[in-house]
Amino acid sequence: MEARWIWLWVTLCSFWIVVHGDSGGDFFKTSEYIHPGRPGPWVQSSRGQVWPQPKLSRPNGKRYSLVHPEKFTFQLDANSAACDLIQNAVNRFYVRTFPRRTAKTAQSFNTNHPWFQALHQDPNFQGVLDSVQIVMNTKKGCEKYPHLDMDEHYEVKIDAPDSPKTASIIAFNAWGILRGFETFSQLVYGAEEHGGLYQVNSVQIMDQPRFSHRGVMLDSSRHFLSKRVIYDNLDLMEMNKMNVFHWHISDDPAFPYESLRFPNMSLKGAYRPYTHVYSQEDIREIIEYARIRGIRVMPEFDTPGHTQSWELGQPGLLAKCYRGSQPDGTLGPFDPTKDSLYDFLEVFFKEIGTVFPDNFMHLGGDEVDKMCWQSNPHIMEFVKKNLGGNLGKLESYYIEKLLPIIADLPTKNGYIVWQEVFDNKDKVKNDTIIQVWKGGPNDWANKLQQITSTGLRALLSAPWYLNYINYGSDWTNYYIIEPLNFEGTQAQKKLFVGGEACIWGEFVSSVNLIPRLWPRASAVAERLWSPEHVKDVNDAASRLQEHECRMLQRGYPVEPANGPSFCDVAW
């Protein structure tokens, strides 16, 4: 059957299924989902449970306290009070702890009311919690910028056996204090049995992340993303204890970064040079917004491919494609045979190193189409003369010329590259991190084994491409991934630094990024933060249902995670 008829037949069949078949809500009552067979939400929400689940949580029986929003305060010790990161966090987490809710759920807090007085007859009631002590145990804990090896461990104590009727957040580092703030804010919930008043249960939590790199990658080239949406995503990352904003700034469609050394690149390469560009001030503000939330901003300028938009403002970077003996008017990747290319890259990345303070840059290196190079007689002459006629070595030649430029910058940056750089056997420094993005479980597991067997560090995103969507609850697909499920020694497993949820921008813009990404990315967040044994999908569904409502209450338009449900918030 000819291809066009096959296409028509598939299209018609798909249309018939959508219109006549088991589509819509009925589909999710089949074996793929367990329908509760009663009115109400499909998944019952937990109350006062933390996402991601902490490493260790010890409830103190059934004891609880109420929390009075109008009288509650965070009390900073001397080290915390001297730290700008913690000072900035106080108001932010007060609002998160007591978010907007429907008016009917939160009655006035009247301690003289007979109903309130009756609570004292309950032996589990510990009174009203009016403050939390913030304790940072060292003066050196207030680092300026987050980094790969930052210390995020913390302890939260609420009416613990050794400190009854008090609460504290304790850490050695400001990053740990920030994570403890988020945990405390999630422990507080509106208790319907107490007229919707805020309640917190007695508990002691000791927590730290499983992996140090827990990222979200956004693509701002295919669709320009507004600063407001980037800010919202950073807020949600903090709420999910993710700590790396991987910013894929440029690609073939557009170059929205404002370079002071090469201003024509955004003037001619952006969709609109005065509205769809990130100015230097914009970038500083985004980095600062992320910094005070304990989030690194790691820029990616993908080369030598994915660079069509670079040529518009900086002509001569890309290779000319040929048909026969003449150029055909199209362009391919960078032309690695030009010395002028590396002169440009040295100046360009020196600027990037001064704009972005993170210790790592992402250099791309993926999906390089070599057909254009092969068609170009000048390039092939260079390959014949310098690379033994092996075109496959040309990309390696480029990468091996680029990496010393980055390593020799005054900022001494490390770098991350996509897995093709490893696959091509390019020579890289020992501290290079390889990001694995291809294939199914066997493919990425084998690749992680190969990478770590050479002593290089690895980062995983292959199972977490969230731009792919399904109708229904697909977060479980991301949740059940075990990233260390690859062959190798314990030394190899220690070279695995973490992972990223990626959302590419072909069909994602400022309008739909937040609901498409969250709370699906929350599943990735828990997988990268919580211990390996935390993998009960049913328990996670209940906690994720609460977390979905929590993010909605805090003002973020996240999508439903578990089918029919209700959240105590007026949207």
N, C-alpha and C positions, 0 to 999 in steps of 0.2 A: 504494500500500500504506500502511495506517495506520501511524503512528509506532511504536505499541506492538508491532506485528508485525515491523517492521523491526528494532527493538531486540532482540526475541526471536530472530530469525533470526541477527543478528550475534553474539549471545551464544552460541548453540548452535554456530555455525561456529567461533568462537574456542575453545570448549571441545573440539570435535572435533580441532582442530589441536594443542592442547596435549596431548591424550591419545593421539592416533593419528598425528599428523603428524611432520615432521622437527623435533622439539623436543629440548631438552636439549643434550648435548654434540655429538650428530651434526650439529646445525644449523651449528656452528662449524667443521665440516670442509668446508663448501661454499665457494663462490667468495669469500665475504666474508672468510674467513680462510684462510691458507695453513697447512694441517696439516703438521707436519714428517715424518710417515710413519715415525716411530720412537718408541721409548719415551723417557720423560723430559719435561722442560719444553718447552712450545711455544716459549718465548723464552729464550734463553741469557742469563744475567745477566752484566753487565760486572763488573769488579773494580777497586775504588778509583777509580771515576769519580764526578764531582761533579754534583749536581742542585741548582739549575739550572746548566746548562753555563756555565762562565766565559767572559768576553769573549776572553781570550787565555790559552792554556795551552801551555807549551813543555817537553816532556819532555827530560830530560838522558840521552838514549840509553836503554838498558835497565837502568840502574843502580837499585839499591834498597837499603833498609835494613830491618832488623827493629826492632821497638819493644817494649821490656820494660815492661809496665804497672806493675809494682811499683816500678820505678826512674824512670819517666818523670815529668817536671815541666814546667809552663809557667813560664818565667822572665820576670818583669815588669820593664820599665825604670822609671825614676823617675816619669815621667808616667803610665804605666799603673797603677803601684802606688798612685798618689794618686787614682785614679778608681774610684768605687764600682761603676759599670757593669761594669768589667773585673774588679774583685775578685770580684763576684758570679758572673761567667761562668766562672771557673777551675774550680771544682768541677763545675759543670753540664757543661762540655765535656769534662772528664776522664771522667765517666761515659758521655757520648755516644761518646767515642772508643773506649772499651773496654766495649761493652755486654754484656748477658747473652747467652750462646750455649749450645748443647748441650755437655755436659761432654766428649764424645769429641773435639771438634774442636780444643780448645786444650790441647796437652800442656804440661808444665812447662817453663819457660824455663831450661835448664841449659846454660850456655856451656861447660862442661867436657865435655859429651857428645861422643863421636867424630863423631856426625852433625852437630853444630853446628860442630865444628872443621873439618869437610870443606867448609863453606860458604866458608871463606877461600880455597879453590882457585878459587872463582868470581870472575872479574875484575869482574863487575857488583855483587858484594856489597860494600857500603860500611860494614859494621859495624852497631852497635846505636845507634839514635838515642835519646838519653836526655832530651832537652829541646827546647823550642821557645822562642825569644826573642820576647817581645811588645814591639813598639816603636811607641809613639804619638809622632809627631814634633812635637807642639805641646802645650803646657800647656792651651791653650784648647779642646782637643779633647773634653773631658769635659762635654758639654752635659747639662742636667738632663732635658729631655724631648725625645723624637723629634718631628720636624716635617716638613712637606711637602718642604722643600728640604734636608733633612739630607744630609750627605756620607757615602755608604756605600762609596766605592771603597777598595780594599785590595790588598795584594800578599802572596802566600805563596811563600816560597822554601824548597825542600827539596833539599839537596845541589846547589845551583845552580852553574853554572860559576864565578861570582865569589865564592862562599862554600861551598866543598866540605865535605861531611860535617857541615854545620850546618843548622839550620832556623829560620825566623823568619816572623812575621806582622807586617806593617808597614802603618800607615795614619796619616792626619793626624787622624782623628776616632775616638771610641770606637765609633760606629756601624759604621765600617769594620772595626775590630778584631773586633767581634761577628760580622760576616759572614765575616771571615777565620777565626775560630775554627771556624765551622760547616764551611767548606770543608776545613780541615785534618782535622776529625773524620771527614769522608767519604773523605778520601784514604787513611786507615788501614783495612786490611781483613785478614781472616783468610786466610792463604795455605795452601791444602791441600797444595801441594807442599813446604811447610816445616812440616808437621805441625800446621797450623792456627795457627801463631804469627802475631802481628800484623806486617804488612809495610806499608811506604810506599814508593812509587816516587819517584825523583828528578824534580823538576818545578819550574818557575817559573810562577806564575799571577799575572796582572794583571787585575783584575776590577772592574766597576762595573755598576749596574743601567741598563737601557735606559729605564725609566720610574720616576718617583718615587713614584707611588701604586699599591701592589700589595696589594689588600685581600681580605678575606673578610667577607661580611655574614652575621650570624646573627640569627635571629628568635626572641626569647625571650617573645613574647606568646602565640602560638598554642599552643606547648608551653613551659613553664618549663624552662630549661636550668640544670642544677646548676653550681655554681662549679667543681667538679672537672672537668666536661666542658669548660667554658670555658677552664680552665687547660690541659687537654690540647690543645685546639685552638690555644691560643697557643704551646705548645711546638712543635706541628707547623708552625705558620706560621713560626716562627723557623727550623726545619729546612729550610724551603722558601724562605727569604729573603723572606717577605711581611711587610709592615710597617704595615698598617692593619686594625684590628678595627672594622668598621662594625657598631655594635650597634643593631639595630632593636628597641628595648626594649618599646615599647607598640604596641598595635593594638586593633581592635575587641574581640577576645575577653577581653583582660586587661591590667591596668595594674600591672606588678610593680615599678615604681620607687617607693622610699620617699621621699616629699617631706617635708621638715621643715616647710615653710611650709603645705602642704596634705596633712596626714597621711591624711585620709579617702579620698584618691584610691587609695591602695594598700589601705587597710583595707576599702574597699568594692569596689574595682575589680579586685583580684587574685583569682586562683582561690582561694587560701587566704592570709589576711593574715599569718600567722605562720610559714609554711613556704615559700610560693611568692612571695617578695618579695626583692628585692635591697636590703639595708639600705645606709645611707651607708658603714658600715664595709666591707661586702662590695664595694661599688664602689671604694673606696679601695684595697682589696687587689687587685682585678682590674687596676686602672690601674697599680699598682706592679709586679705580676707582668708586665704587658705592657711597662712602661717599661724594665725592666732587660733585656728581650729586644729592645729597639729597635723596639717596636710601638706605634703610636698607637691610642688608644681614642676613636673618633668616635661620639658618641651620635646616634641619630635618634629624634625625637618627631614622627611623621608627622601633619600637619594640613593642611587643615581636615577632610579625610575620615579614615577609619580611627580614629575617636575615640569610638566607642560606650562603651568602658570608662571614659572620662574622666568621663562624666556621672554615674556612680553615686556618686562621691565629691565631685563639684563640680556640683551641679544648676544648670541654666540655661545651660550652654555650647552645647548643641546646638539645632538648629532643630526646631521642631514640624512634623510633616507633617500635611496636612489632606486630608480627603475632603469636597469641597463646602465648606461654610462652617464646619465643625467639625473640631477636631483628631481624628485617627484613632487616637491613642495610640502612634504610632511616632515615632522621631526620626531625623533625617538628620545631615549634617555640622555643623560649627560654624555658628552663626548670625552671619555677618559684619556684620549690621546693628547689633549691640549694642555700645555703647561699653564696657560692663562686661567684655566678652570680652577686649579689648585691655589693660584694667587688670590682669586676671588673668594674661594671657600675659607682661606685662612683669615681674611679680613671679616667675612660674614660671621663665622663662628666665634671669632674673638668678640664681636659685638654681642652675640647671643650669650656668651659666657658672662658678660657684665650685666645683662638684663635679667637673666634667670639665675638665682643664687644656688639652686640645687646642685649637688655633687655629681649628678648624672645627666647626660643628654641621651635622647633616643635618636639614633642615626638611621633608622629604617633598614634599607638594604633588601627589600622584598620585591618580588614580582617584576624583575627586570626583563623586558622583552628584547632579546638579542637580534631579532630579525633585521631591525634597522641598521644595527652595527654591521651585520653580515652583508647588507646591501651596499655599504659605503666603501668604495675602493681605497680611499685614503686610510680609513680605519683598518681595513684588512691588510693593507701594506704595513701598517704599524704592528699589527698582530704577527704578521709573518716575520718581520725584522726583529721584534723584541720579545715575542711570546711563543716562539717556535711554531707559529701558525695555529695555535690552539685558541680559538675564540672564547672558549669557556674560561680562560685565564684572565680575560679583560676585566670582568667585574672584580675579580680578586685583586688585580692590579690597582683598580680604583680604590677599593676598600683599604688596601694596604698603604696607599698614599694618603687617604683621608684620616685614618686613625691616629697617626703621629701628630697631625695638625690639632686634633682634639686633645690628645694627651699632653701636648706642649703648651696649651693655653695657660695664661697666668693663673686661671682659676683651678687648674689641674683636674679637669673633669674626667670622671669615668664615663663609660658609655654602655648602652643597651642596644642590641641589634635584633632584628627578626631572624628566624632560624635559617634562612637561606645563606646567610653569611657563614654559618657553621657548615651547612650542607656543601657549600662550595670549597670548603677546606681553606678559607682565607686565614691568614696569619693574624691572630688577635692577641691582645695582652691577657695576662693570666687573670686579671680582675674583671674581664668582660662578662656581661650577663646576656645570655641568649634567651630570647622570648619565643616560645613554641606556640604556634597558632594553627598548625595544619592537622587535619585528619581526625579519625575517630579514636576511641580509647586505646586500641592497640598501637596506633600510629604515634600518638603523642607520648604514650608510656615508653615506647621503644626509643623515641627521640630524647626523652629526659634521661634515659639510661645511657645513651651514647654521649650526650653532652657532659653529664656529671662524671662519666668514666675518664674523661680527659682532664678533670680537675676544674672545669669551668662551672660557674653558677648558672642556674636556670630559673626561668619565670614562665608560668603557664597561663595561656588564655584560650587555647583551642576549644575546650568544652563550654566556654562562657561568652559566646558571641550573641549578645542580647538583641541585636538588630533583627535576628530571625525570630518570628513570632508565630504562635499558634492560637487558635480559638480555644480558650480553656486555661486551666491551671498548669502552666508548664514550669513553674519554679522548682518543682521537685526534680526535674531533669538536671538542674544545676546543683541542687542540694546534695544529691547522692554521689557526686563525684568525689573520689578520694585521690588527691593529687600525688600522694606518695606511693600510689599503686604501680610502681615500676620496679624492675629488678635492679638490685644494686646493694652495695654495702651501706652500713650506717654512715660512713664518711661521705658517700655519695648523696644520701638523703639530706645531710646537713648542707649540701650545696644548693638545695632547692630553697629559694628565698621567698616565694609566694606566687601570687597570681593576679589577674585583672579581669574584670568584666568589661568587655569592649562593645561599643555601640557605634557602628559606622553610619555615615550620614546621607547615603543616597536617598532614603525615604524618611529621614529623621531631621526635624527642624526644631526651632525654639518652641513651636506649638505643641509638639507631641513627645519631646524628649523625656520629660520628667515622668509622665504616666507610663511610657513604654519601658523605662529603665527601672522604676521602683514600683512595688517592692521586689521585683524579680532579682535585682542586684543584691537585695538583702540576703538571699539564699547563698550567694557567693561570699558575702561578707562573713556569714556565720561559718561557712566551710573554712575560711582562711584564718578566722580568729579562734574559734572554739576547739577544744581537744578532739582528737580523732574519734573517740567513743560517742561524741554527740552526733547522732545520725538517725534518731527515731523520727520518721517523717510525720507521724501522727501527732507527737508532742510538738514538733516544730510547727505544724499547721496551726495549732491552737495559739502558740506564741506569736506566729507571724500574723495571725488575724488581729491580735491585740496591737502588734506593731504597726500594721496597716492603719488601724484607727488612730493610733498615736500620731503618726505622720500626718494624717488628714487633720486631726485636731490642731496640730501645730501649723497648719496653713499650706500644706503641699499636696497637689492634686495627683496622688498616687492611685494606681488602678487596683481593682479588686483582685485579691490573690486566690480566694478559695470558693468562688461562686456566690450564691445569694447570701447576703449578710447585712448587718446594720451597724453603723458607727454613731456614737453619741457626739455628733457635730453637725452644724447646719451649714451645708454647702449650697 
